[in-house]
Amino acid sequence: MKFFVDTAVVEDIKELNDYGLLDGVTTNPSLIAKSGRDFKEVIAEICSFVDGPVSAEVAAMDYDGMVAEGDHLAEIANNVVIKLPLTLDGLKACRYFTNKGIKTNVTLCFTANQALLAAKAGATYISPFVGRLDDINIDGMDLIRDIRAIYDNYGFETEILAASIRSANHVKEAAIAGADVSTIPPSVIKGLAKHVLTDKGLEQFAKDWAATGQTIL
Ligand code: E4P
């Protein structure tokens, strides 16, 4: 499973990229607002050091507006992925960008039928929102499993990008369910490396090593 980081904070993206843990980046209008930065400037900066796909979301709600904004965003860098909402206009815009050879990420997906439509529109990625479904007491991971089954039934190449991932358990469950990608907040990615027994074991090894009085170098 690929790891995308779900943030517009450049320092966090750089840190994870330096660890070699990043396959791509997703942003959305809320994350851009939180960063307090200029949208196009921040996308250009991310694309200057991330090789993988970087999702930039249109703000328009209508087809013509989405096409105009998406064409403009796609000029920023070759690895910009145009993020479009799962609406009829968004699906039409998805087909437009796919036909032009520009990658797309269809977002705000909450049902398997919506994911089926995105695949038929030629989406590169479909983003089912796991955490937001959990928030309303619907098992978000069931949606990932349903989409996996449907896409496999018909050989759709659209990649399942598990979004609204909020915990380490979400990451594990998405991987078990067969998501192609998870987009994950930076703190959750870093938290995956942590275990209390790892820390305890390391502390003991350091103590025992010091007692030997040896050095390696
Ligand atoms: C990413 O593409 C989504 O916009 C993001 O994962 C949504 O996460 P949230 O539901 O925690 O805001």
Boltz pocket constraint, residues with backbone or C-beta under 6 A from the ligand:
constraints:
  - pocket:
      binder: B
      contacts: [[A, 6], [A, 26], [A, 27], [A, 28], [A, 107], [A, 127], [A, 129], [A, 131], [A, 132], [A, 163], [A, 164], [A, 165], [A, 166], [A, 183]]
      max_distance: 6.0
